[in-house]
């Protein structure tokens, strides 16, 4: 029985959009390796990306062709809309072998389908060995970078995709509530991390959550001065701790990230100042965002709110997000920073993340939003402030 979150027509629509961009760029064959791109285009949902797997999309074929380890073929039959003759399982002799490489098998699938092959060169799931084998096996083909072609198609969400993100947002709210209810002086950090992780999977009373692409980022004390640390397995919370909460729950792998900051005790004046500046800038910037703005212009609005405050934010302040697998819920497309001339369009989902990381502590208060026809709309409702316990 098939278990896919969208109908066949929706997957076919997405594949057609990808083929349109391929044709525009003169790409006849596209090798898709990113698990989130595979899922987006076919529904494939297996935790099997530790071996080579992917899709071959040809302008000559109606359907993409899935390839993967033979023992994972049933996952393709159960979780994709693809017909049987477009599911290719390779023998175990290819798995992590120093004698034969999976791209030799894939090259056999590609031969005769065109002269230009694009692969996802800048993705986590492509490596130099894969490229060199393809280059050797397909000497007559011009191999080019896909330049995240599928990722850019993914940036515009359908109503159903946005609905799944909103559902994920309800799980995120519950996970955030669990964290705030349990962070206390003397409580072990691992206990809070365990409760949050359990809530992300448990979901709501009516539906559950997927394993998120990023483990809950819950650093405390001086660890908050770095952007991507999580809990300490042997430490308990202490009075005077800053605790960052960057949590992202997922529904059918569609994420809804949110960040907030907690202080145990009476917060010092400098932290109060930073929180006031960030929250005010966050609110003012959201009021200005709308379709037709560039990513650079959004960052400029944010930066104008920092003028004269003494608070600086040298890194980007947001990025597109949505359907994702480990290790990241971002789409690697839109970035809210100087120089990004991407025009915001209705249906884009952006995590506005103006995190501040100083020498000894950090502060985070973020908002995921969707670009609408007239502005933007928050995808999660949660108080925007420094929480004190």
C-alpha positions as CSV (number, residue, x, y, z in Angstrom):
1,X,0.0,0.0,0.0
2,X,1.2,3.5,-0.9
3,X,1.9,5.9,2.0
4,X,2.5,9.4,0.5
5,X,1.4,12.8,1.8
6,X,0.4,14.2,-1.6
7,X,-1.4,12.8,-4.7
8,X,0.2,11.7,-7.9
9,X,-0.9,14.8,-9.7
10,X,1.0,17.0,-7.2
11,X,4.2,15.0,-7.6
12,X,3.9,15.1,-11.4
13,X,3.4,18.9,-11.2
14,X,6.6,19.3,-9.3
15,X,8.5,17.1,-11.7
16,X,7.2,19.1,-14.6
17,X,8.5,22.3,-12.9
18,X,11.9,20.8,-12.5
19,X,11.9,19.6,-16.2
20,X,11.0,23.1,-17.3
21,X,14.0,24.6,-15.6
22,X,16.2,21.7,-16.9
23,X,15.1,22.4,-20.4
24,X,15.6,26.2,-20.0
25,X,19.2,25.5,-18.9
26,X,19.9,22.8,-21.6
27,X,20.0,20.0,-19.1
28,X,18.8,16.7,-20.5
29,X,19.4,14.5,-17.4
30,X,19.4,15.5,-13.7
31,X,20.8,13.4,-11.0
32,X,19.0,14.2,-7.7
33,X,20.8,13.1,-4.5
34,X,19.4,15.2,-1.7
35,X,16.9,13.1,0.4
36,X,14.6,16.2,0.7
37,X,14.6,16.6,-3.0
38,X,13.9,12.9,-3.6
39,X,11.0,13.2,-1.1
40,X,9.7,16.4,-2.7
41,X,9.6,14.9,-6.2
42,X,8.4,11.4,-5.5
43,X,7.5,11.0,-1.8
44,X,10.5,8.7,-1.0
45,X,10.9,8.5,2.7
46,X,13.5,6.0,3.8
47,X,16.3,6.4,6.4
48,X,18.7,4.9,3.9
49,X,20.8,7.8,2.8
50,X,24.0,6.4,4.3
51,X,24.3,4.5,1.0
52,X,24.0,6.0,-2.5
53,X,20.4,6.6,-3.5
54,X,18.7,9.2,-5.7
55,X,16.6,9.9,-8.7
56,X,17.5,10.1,-12.4
57,X,15.2,12.6,-14.2
58,X,15.3,12.6,-17.9
59,X,13.5,15.0,-20.3
60,X,12.7,11.9,-22.3
61,X,10.9,10.0,-19.5
62,X,7.5,10.8,-17.9
63,X,8.6,9.6,-14.5
64,X,11.8,10.0,-12.5
65,X,13.7,6.7,-11.9
66,X,14.6,5.9,-8.3
67,X,17.8,4.0,-7.6
68,X,19.0,2.6,-4.2
69,X,20.1,-0.5,-2.4
70,X,18.0,-3.5,-3.4
71,X,16.9,-4.1,0.1
72,X,15.4,-0.5,0.2
73,X,13.4,-1.0,-3.0
74,X,10.2,-1.9,-1.1
75,X,10.5,1.5,0.6
76,X,10.3,3.1,-2.8
77,X,7.3,1.0,-3.7
78,X,5.5,2.0,-0.5
79,X,6.4,5.7,-0.2
80,X,6.6,6.9,-3.8
81,X,4.1,7.4,-6.7
82,X,6.6,5.8,-9.1
83,X,5.6,2.7,-11.2
84,X,7.5,-0.5,-10.8
85,X,9.5,-0.1,-13.9
86,X,11.0,3.1,-12.6
87,X,12.4,1.5,-9.4
88,X,16.0,0.2,-9.7
89,X,17.6,-1.6,-6.8
90,X,21.3,-2.4,-7.0
91,X,23.0,-5.4,-5.6
92,X,24.8,-5.3,-2.2
93,X,28.2,-5.8,-3.9
94,X,28.0,-2.0,-4.6
95,X,27.5,-1.0,-1.0
96,X,30.6,0.7,0.4
97,X,32.9,-1.3,-1.8
98,X,36.4,-0.5,-2.7
99,X,36.2,-2.6,-5.9
100,X,33.0,-1.3,-7.5
101,X,31.1,1.9,-7.2
102,X,27.4,2.6,-7.2
103,X,27.9,5.4,-9.8
104,X,28.8,2.7,-12.3
105,X,25.3,1.3,-11.8
106,X,23.8,4.8,-12.1
107,X,25.8,5.6,-15.2
108,X,24.2,2.6,-16.9
109,X,20.8,4.1,-16.1
110,X,21.9,7.5,-17.7
111,X,23.6,6.3,-20.8
112,X,21.7,7.2,-24.0
113,X,19.5,9.8,-22.3
114,X,21.3,12.9,-23.5
115,X,24.5,14.9,-23.7
116,X,24.3,17.1,-20.6
117,X,24.0,15.7,-17.1
118,X,23.5,18.0,-14.1
119,X,24.3,16.7,-10.5
120,X,23.9,18.4,-7.1
121,X,27.6,19.2,-6.7
122,X,27.2,21.5,-3.7
123,X,24.9,19.2,-1.7
124,X,25.8,17.1,1.4
125,X,25.1,13.9,-0.6
126,X,27.6,14.4,-3.5
127,X,31.3,13.8,-3.2
128,X,34.4,13.9,-5.5
129,X,34.5,10.1,-5.9
130,X,30.9,10.1,-7.3
131,X,31.8,12.8,-9.8
132,X,35.0,11.1,-10.9
133,X,33.3,7.8,-11.5
134,X,30.5,9.4,-13.5
135,X,33.0,11.3,-15.5
136,X,34.9,8.1,-16.3
137,X,31.8,6.1,-17.1
138,X,30.1,8.8,-19.2
139,X,33.0,10.4,-21.2
140,X,30.8,11.8,-23.9
141,X,28.5,13.6,-21.5
142,X,29.0,17.2,-20.3
143,X,28.6,17.1,-16.5
144,X,27.5,20.3,-14.9
145,X,26.4,21.6,-11.5
146,X,22.6,21.6,-11.0
147,X,23.0,24.8,-8.9
148,X,20.4,23.5,-6.4
149,X,17.8,23.5,-9.2
150,X,15.3,21.4,-7.2
151,X,15.9,23.5,-4.1
152,X,14.8,26.6,-5.9
153,X,11.6,25.0,-7.2
154,X,10.9,24.0,-3.5
155,X,10.9,27.6,-2.3
156,X,7.4,28.3,-3.5
157,X,5.0,26.3,-1.3
158,X,1.5,25.0,-2.1
159,X,-1.4,25.5,0.3
160,X,-1.1,21.9,1.5
161,X,2.7,22.3,2.1
162,X,2.0,25.4,4.2
163,X,-0.8,23.5,6.1
164,X,1.8,20.9,7.0
165,X,4.2,23.6,8.2
166,X,1.4,25.1,10.4
167,X,0.8,21.6,11.8
168,X,4.5,21.3,12.6
169,X,4.2,24.7,14.2
170,X,1.6,23.5,16.7
171,X,4.1,20.7,17.7
172,X,6.8,23.3,18.1
173,X,4.6,25.3,20.4
174,X,4.1,22.3,22.6
175,X,7.8,21.5,22.6
176,X,8.6,25.1,23.6
177,X,6.0,25.0,26.4
178,X,7.6,21.8,27.7
179,X,11.0,23.4,27.8
180,X,9.8,26.5,29.6
181,X,7.8,24.4,32.1
182,X,10.9,22.3,33.0
183,X,13.9,24.5,32.9
184,X,14.7,25.3,36.5
185,X,17.7,25.7,38.7
186,X,19.0,22.2,39.6
187,X,17.3,20.4,36.7
188,X,19.6,18.3,34.5
189,X,19.9,19.7,31.0
190,X,19.6,16.2,29.5
191,X,16.1,15.8,31.1
192,X,14.8,18.9,29.3
193,X,16.4,17.8,26.1
194,X,14.7,14.4,26.4
195,X,11.3,15.9,27.2
196,X,11.5,18.2,24.2
197,X,12.6,15.5,21.8
198,X,9.8,13.2,23.0
199,X,7.3,16.0,22.5
200,X,8.5,16.6,18.9
201,X,7.8,13.0,18.1
202,X,4.6,12.7,20.2
203,X,3.1,15.8,18.4
204,X,-0.4,16.8,19.3
205,X,-3.5,14.9,20.4
206,X,-4.5,14.3,16.8
207,X,-1.2,13.8,14.9
208,X,2.4,13.0,15.4
209,X,5.7,14.5,14.3
210,X,8.7,13.3,12.3
211,X,12.2,13.3,13.6
212,X,13.4,16.9,13.0
213,X,16.4,17.6,10.7
214,X,18.2,19.3,13.6
215,X,18.4,18.0,17.2
216,X,17.0,20.6,19.7
217,X,19.6,23.3,20.1
218,X,19.4,24.0,23.9
219,X,22.7,25.4,25.2
220,X,23.1,27.2,28.5
221,X,25.4,29.7,30.2
222,X,28.6,30.4,28.2
223,X,27.6,27.8,25.5
224,X,24.9,30.3,24.4
225,X,27.7,32.4,22.9
226,X,27.9,30.0,20.0
227,X,25.1,29.5,17.5
228,X,24.8,25.7,17.2
229,X,25.6,24.0,20.5
230,X,23.0,21.8,22.3
231,X,22.6,20.6,25.9
232,X,25.4,19.4,28.1
233,X,24.9,15.8,29.1
234,X,26.4,16.2,32.6
235,X,25.3,19.7,33.6
236,X,22.3,21.0,35.6
237,X,20.9,24.5,35.2
238,X,22.1,27.1,37.6
239,X,20.8,30.5,38.7
240,X,22.1,33.2,36.4
241,X,22.0,30.9,33.3
242,X,21.0,32.1,29.9
243,X,19.3,29.2,27.9
244,X,18.7,29.3,24.2
245,X,15.9,27.3,22.7
246,X,16.0,26.7,19.0
247,X,13.4,24.1,18.3
248,X,12.0,22.8,15.0
249,X,9.3,20.2,14.8
250,X,8.3,18.5,11.6
251,X,5.2,17.1,9.9
252,X,5.8,14.9,6.9
253,X,9.3,16.4,7.1
254,X,8.0,20.0,6.7
255,X,9.6,22.0,9.5
256,X,8.5,24.9,11.7
257,X,11.5,26.3,13.5
258,X,11.3,28.8,16.4
259,X,13.8,30.3,18.8
260,X,13.4,31.9,22.2
261,X,15.6,32.8,25.2
262,X,15.3,32.1,28.9
263,X,17.1,33.5,31.9
264,X,17.1,31.8,35.3
265,X,16.9,34.6,37.8
266,X,16.9,38.4,37.3
267,X,18.4,39.2,33.9
268,X,21.3,41.7,33.8
269,X,20.7,45.1,32.1
270,X,22.9,44.3,29.0
271,X,20.8,41.2,28.2
272,X,17.6,43.1,28.8
273,X,18.9,45.8,26.3
274,X,19.8,43.2,23.7
275,X,16.5,41.5,24.0
276,X,14.6,44.7,23.7
277,X,16.5,45.8,20.6
278,X,16.1,42.4,18.9
279,X,12.4,42.0,19.6
280,X,11.6,45.5,18.5
281,X,13.7,45.0,15.3
282,X,12.0,41.7,14.7
283,X,8.5,43.2,15.0
284,X,9.3,46.3,12.9
285,X,10.9,44.2,10.1
286,X,8.0,41.8,9.9
287,X,5.7,44.7,9.4
288,X,7.7,45.8,6.3
289,X,8.1,42.4,4.5
290,X,6.1,41.7,1.4
291,X,6.2,40.2,-2.1
292,X,8.5,42.1,-4.5
293,X,11.1,42.9,-1.8
294,X,14.5,41.4,-2.3
295,X,16.2,39.4,0.5
296,X,18.8,42.2,0.7
297,X,16.1,44.8,1.3
298,X,14.6,42.8,4.2
299,X,18.1,42.7,5.8
300,X,18.5,46.4,5.3
301,X,15.2,47.1,7.1
302,X,16.4,45.0,10.0
303,X,19.8,46.7,10.1
304,X,18.2,50.1,10.2
305,X,16.5,49.0,13.5
306,X,19.9,48.4,15.0
307,X,21.3,51.9,14.2
308,X,22.4,53.6,17.4
309,X,21.6,50.7,19.7
310,X,25.1,49.3,20.1
311,X,23.9,45.9,19.0
312,X,25.5,44.4,15.9
313,X,24.5,41.4,13.8
314,X,27.2,40.5,11.2
315,X,25.7,37.2,10.0
316,X,22.6,36.7,7.9
317,X,19.2,37.2,9.6
318,X,17.2,34.5,7.9
319,X,16.8,31.8,5.3
320,X,14.2,29.8,3.4
321,X,13.1,26.6,5.1
322,X,10.5,23.8,4.6
323,X,10.8,20.2,3.6
324,X,14.1,18.8,4.9
325,X,16.1,15.8,6.2
326,X,19.2,15.8,8.3
327,X,21.4,17.7,8.8
328,X,19.6,21.0,8.1
329,X,16.0,22.3,7.8
330,X,17.1,25.2,5.5
331,X,16.7,25.0,1.7
332,X,20.1,26.6,0.8
333,X,18.4,29.1,-1.4
334,X,17.2,32.5,-0.1
335,X,19.3,34.2,2.6
336,X,18.4,37.5,4.2
337,X,21.7,39.3,3.9
338,X,23.4,42.0,1.8
339,X,23.9,41.0,-1.8
340,X,21.1,38.5,-2.0
341,X,18.9,39.9,-4.8
342,X,16.3,37.1,-4.6
343,X,12.8,38.6,-4.9
344,X,10.4,37.4,-2.3
345,X,7.3,35.7,-3.8
346,X,4.0,34.6,-2.4
347,X,4.3,31.1,-0.9
348,X,8.0,31.4,0.2
349,X,8.6,30.4,3.8
350,X,11.4,32.1,5.6
351,X,12.9,31.7,9.1
352,X,13.6,35.2,10.3
353,X,16.4,34.5,12.7
354,X,18.2,37.6,14.2
355,X,20.3,35.7,16.7
356,X,22.9,37.6,18.6
357,X,26.0,35.8,19.9
358,X,28.3,37.8,22.1
359,X,31.5,36.8,23.9
360,X,29.9,35.3,26.9
361,X,26.2,34.8,26.1
362,X,23.6,34.9,23.3
363,X,20.1,35.9,22.6
364,X,17.6,34.5,20.1
365,X,14.0,35.4,19.2
366,X,13.0,34.2,15.7
367,X,9.9,33.9,13.6
368,X,9.0,31.6,10.7
369,X,6.8,33.4,8.2
370,X,5.2,32.9,4.8
371,X,5.1,35.6,2.2
372,X,1.5,36.4,1.3
373,X,0.0,38.4,-1.6
374,X,0.1,41.6,0.5
375,X,2.8,41.1,3.2
376,X,3.9,38.2,5.4
377,X,2.2,36.1,8.0
378,X,3.7,34.4,11.0
379,X,3.4,30.6,10.9
380,X,3.6,30.3,14.7
381,X,2.1,32.4,17.5
382,X,4.3,32.6,20.5
383,X,5.2,35.5,22.8
384,X,8.2,37.5,21.6
385,X,10.2,38.3,24.7
386,X,13.0,37.3,27.1
387,X,11.5,34.6,29.3
388,X,12.6,34.7,33.0
389,X,12.2,31.9,35.5
